[in-house]
Amino acid sequence: DGGITQSPKYLFRKEGQNVTLSCEQNLNHDAMYWYRQDPGQGLRLIYYSQIVNDFQKGDIAEGYSVSREKKESFPLTVTSAQKNPTAFYLCASSRLTTGELFFGEGSRLTVL
Amino acid sequence: QQQVKQSPQSLIVQKGGISIINCAYENTAFDYFPWYQQFPGKGPALLIAIRPDVSEKKEGRFTISFNKSAKQFSLHIMDSQPGDSATYFCAASMENNAGNMLTFGGGTRLMVKP
């Protein structure tokens, strides 16, 4: 089945540690995105990429980094510089020509 | 700047009733307005979408009403069922050189009581 796979589903991290969230898609989509979801704040865009080896900052990129070495993969690193990293992180993909986003099931990060 | 404002934040409806969620946008260049449905612990999924050349779109029990002059659009869920209990997000985007970037509303948590 085609879709987006995020891992891990749950992750605990100590303060000061970097953590990388995985996102893989087999939909052959060019564009991939990372969103952060906090209660009552909707979905906020962290980073997006429309082509391999290129990516752009979203609205809340500070404290995060990404890479796009393969079309299928768009990992997100939450660095120790992110002041409030506890959140639900969603990866999505889309064709370049349509607005429909396809989401993964999310990764819940908790900083202890 | 919040470009898409969604209300209410939460909504409780009796089974069989009508659920109404409203969104207002500021950017008149927006030309694509989708609604996403999210169940707990899952990612959002596209429910229904509309473009501004029509004022209404219906798919089953779900209807989008669009008012271009007021810059508002709403989701109506007819004959609401407990299985409709979820968080709903409106969104908007426009065609530009960077592709279709969706701006989301803050979400509405809907509970349908049996």
Interface residues (C-beta under 8 A of the other chain):
Chain A: I4 A31 G40 Q41 G42 L43 R44 L45 Y48 Q50 Q56 L90 A92 S94 L96 T98 G99 E100 L101 F103 G104 E105 G106
Chain B: Q6 Q9 Y32 P34 Y36 G41 K42 G43 P44 A45 L46 A49 F89 S93 A98 G99 N100 M101 L102 F104 G105 G106 G107
